[in-house]
Structures are given as structure tokens and as C-alpha cells.
Amino acid sequence: MALNKKEEEILKEIELELSKEDPDLAKTVKASTLSNFSRTRSTFSFVTFIVGLLTMLGSYIVLPLVATAGFALMAVSGYVFVRNTKALLKAENINEWNFKQVYSLIRNKDTSRQTK
């Protein structure tokens, strides 16, 4: 839904006031995108998944309770990874995807597909 002229002017005034009052916050808000947020969470959840997997495999004979906690960590981080990867693909306007696209989006931080 597009904004009318008055709403655009009000939004620009708010943006200018924010830039004057707190330039660091204005720069942070300008740089923050859904792609960056989803990319960061996807990367973190992938690393957490690997930690859970290693915990599960490394302790399943000696400490089954720790292995169960590792599995739970792995399951939750896998869910978070899939959810954030889907949000990243949606933010980048990609409907059909494969492993190479997901890997390049997460690794290269390519946000050129976003509509501005």
C-alpha cells in the first residue's frame, strides 16, 4: 500500500529529526534490513546445529542425558535455520531456490535483489 504525499512528508520529517538527534541510530536503522537479520540468525543457528550434533554424537554412550540435550539443541536450531532461511529468501524475492543459492546468499551477503 503506497503512502500519500502528506504521509511521505511526515515520514521524511521524522527521518530528518532522527538524523539530527541521534545520527548513530539513524545510520544503524538505515543499514538494518530483514536480509541482514535473517542472514545473521541463519548463520548462528547453523553453528548451533553443528554444536548440538557434536554434543549428541560425542556423549551418547557415556552421558545419555547430555546427548538428549544436544539433540534438542540440534532440533531447535534446525527449525530456526529453516525459518530464517525462508525469510531471507522472501526478502531477496527468490521463489525457487536450491542449496547453491542459499549458500551464496548467506555467505556473500548479496542484497541486490531487494526492492527499494
Secondary structure by P-SEA (a helix, b strand, c coil): ccccaaaaaaaaaaaaaaaaacaaaaaaaaaccaaaaaaaaaaaaaaaaaaaaaaaaacccccaaaaaaaaaaaaaaaaaaaaaaaaaaaaaccccccaaaaaaaaaccccccccc
